[in-house]
Amino acid sequence: MKTRNILFAIASIVLCSFMLPDWMLFQDAGNNFKVNIPQKPTESEQTVNSEIGDLYMKIFMLDQSEAKDDNLVYGVIYTDYPDSLVSSEFEKEKVNGFFTGAIEGASTNIEGIVLSQEVVSYKKFPGRLVKIQFGEEKMNMYMKMFLVKNRVYILQVICTAKKDKNKSINKFFDSFALVN
């Protein structure tokens, strides 16, 4: 009986070491969004010079390349555009043009190939789900983008081709919610 209990205890320890840790609910300090993520992301800001002027980007990134995770990177980025130029309330063709430009820009920036894209939404706000492959190692970048009035939210996950379509991608994407 003692031997069986010891074996059970050892088996429990071994099995628990392979379980993924619980994720945390992260909410940005600006109280704009919340998302489930493995750990607290690093926060940064960047101003990007564009054809329509300087654009401020708020970036939340989690590098998991050294962790036992199916994905290498998780990220949330948001950018405000001039509402006279970009808005979820514009006609469908203009909104589609915005997303087309964003997808082409992302693909070009990482020298990738768009493998798939589909129309999605968050509540009443338009969005896109995109998969881009890049690099010699065949990395996949998933982006889920939503245009909320004149702010675009971009959720990103990067994984190797071997870990493509893992459950953590959707767990992260599906947990996104606007707070205000």
C-alpha positions in Angstrom: 0.0 0.0 0.0 2.8 2.4 0.9 4.6 1.7 -2.4 1.4 2.4 -4.3 1.0 5.8 -2.5 4.6 6.7 -3.2 4.3 5.9 -6.9 1.0 7.9 -7.0 2.8 10.9 -5.4 5.7 10.7 -7.8 3.4 10.3 -10.8 1.4 13.4 -9.6 4.5 15.5 -9.4 5.7 14.4 -12.8 2.3 15.0 -14.4 2.0 18.4 -12.8 5.4 19.5 -14.1 4.0 19.2 -17.6 0.8 21.2 -17.0 0.7 24.7 -18.3 0.6 27.4 -15.6 -2.6 29.4 -15.2 -2.7 32.5 -17.2 -3.3 35.9 -15.7 -5.9 38.5 -16.6 -4.0 41.6 -17.8 -5.6 45.0 -18.0 -3.7 48.0 -19.3 -3.2 51.0 -17.0 -5.3 53.2 -19.4 -8.2 50.9 -18.6 -8.8 50.3 -22.3 -8.7 46.5 -22.7 -8.1 43.3 -20.9 -6.8 40.0 -22.1 -5.7 36.6 -20.7 -1.9 36.1 -21.1 0.7 33.7 -19.6 2.6 36.5 -17.8 2.5 40.3 -17.4 3.8 41.8 -20.7 6.4 44.5 -21.1 4.9 47.9 -21.9 6.4 50.4 -24.3 5.5 53.3 -26.5 6.6 54.3 -30.0 5.8 57.1 -32.4 5.8 56.0 -36.1 6.1 58.5 -38.9 3.5 57.7 -41.6 2.0 59.3 -44.7 -0.7 60.8 -42.5 1.6 62.1 -39.8 3.1 60.8 -36.6 1.1 57.9 -35.0 1.5 57.0 -31.4 1.6 53.3 -30.6 1.1 51.7 -27.2 2.8 48.2 -27.2 2.4 45.3 -24.7 4.7 42.4 -25.6 5.5 39.1 -23.9 8.5 37.2 -25.1 8.0 33.5 -24.3 10.9 32.2 -26.4 12.8 31.0 -23.3 9.6 29.5 -21.7 7.9 26.2 -22.2 5.1 27.7 -24.2 3.6 26.8 -27.6 4.1 30.4 -28.7 7.2 32.6 -28.9 5.5 36.0 -28.6 2.2 37.4 -27.4 1.3 41.1 -28.0 -1.3 43.8 -28.0 -0.8 47.0 -29.8 -3.1 49.9 -30.2 -2.8 53.1 -32.3 -5.1 56.1 -32.6 -5.6 57.5 -36.1 -7.1 60.9 -37.0 -10.8 60.3 -36.9 -11.2 62.3 -40.1 -9.1 59.6 -41.9 -9.9 56.3 -40.2 -13.0 55.2 -38.4 -15.0 52.1 -37.9 -18.1 54.2 -38.8 -16.9 54.8 -42.3 -18.4 53.0 -45.3 -17.4 49.4 -45.7 -15.1 50.0 -48.7 -13.0 52.5 -46.8 -12.8 50.2 -43.8 -11.8 47.3 -46.0 -9.1 49.6 -47.6 -7.7 50.4 -44.1 -7.4 46.7 -43.2 -5.9 45.8 -46.6 -3.2 48.5 -46.1 -2.5 47.3 -42.6 -2.1 43.7 -43.6 0.1 44.6 -46.6 2.2 46.8 -44.4 2.7 44.1 -41.7 3.6 41.5 -44.3 6.1 43.8 -46.1 7.7 44.9 -42.8 8.5 41.3 -41.8 9.1 40.2 -45.4 6.3 37.6 -45.0 3.6 36.0 -47.1 0.0 36.3 -46.2 -1.3 32.7 -45.9 -4.8 33.5 -44.8 -7.2 36.3 -43.8 -10.8 36.4 -42.8 -13.3 39.0 -41.8 -14.0 39.0 -38.0 -15.6 41.4 -35.6 -15.7 42.4 -32.0 -19.2 43.3 -31.0 -20.2 45.8 -33.7 -16.6 46.7 -34.7 -15.0 45.3 -37.8 -11.8 43.3 -37.8 -9.5 40.8 -39.5 -7.8 37.6 -38.6 -4.6 37.2 -40.5 -1.8 34.6 -40.7 1.6 35.6 -42.1 4.5 33.3 -42.6 8.0 34.7 -42.4 11.7 33.9 -42.0 13.8 31.0 -43.0 12.6 29.1 -39.9 9.0 29.3 -41.2 7.6 31.4 -38.3 3.9 32.2 -38.3 2.5 35.5 -37.1 -1.2 35.6 -36.3 -2.8 39.0 -36.0 -6.3 39.7 -34.9 -7.2 43.3 -35.6 -10.2 45.4 -34.6 -11.0 48.9 -35.6 -12.9 50.6 -32.8 -13.9 54.1 -33.9 -10.5 55.6 -34.8 -8.4 53.2 -32.7 -7.0 49.9 -34.1 -6.2 47.1 -31.7 -3.8 44.4 -32.9 -3.4 41.2 -31.1 -0.3 39.2 -32.2 1.0 35.7 -31.6 4.1 34.3 -33.1 4.9 30.6 -33.2 7.0 28.2 -35.1 5.4 26.2 -38.0 5.7 23.1 -35.8 3.4 24.7 -33.2 1.0 26.2 -35.7 -2.7 26.3 -34.7 -2.1 25.6 -31.0 -4.8 26.1 -28.5 -3.1 29.0 -26.8 -3.5 31.3 -29.9 -7.3 31.2 -29.6 -7.2 31.3 -25.8 -5.3 34.6 -26.1 -7.4 36.1 -29.0 -10.7 35.0 -27.6 -10.1 36.5 -24.2 -9.6 40.1 -25.5 -12.3 42.5 -24.3 -12.7 46.3 -24.2 -13.1 47.8 -20.8 -14.6 51.2 -21.5 
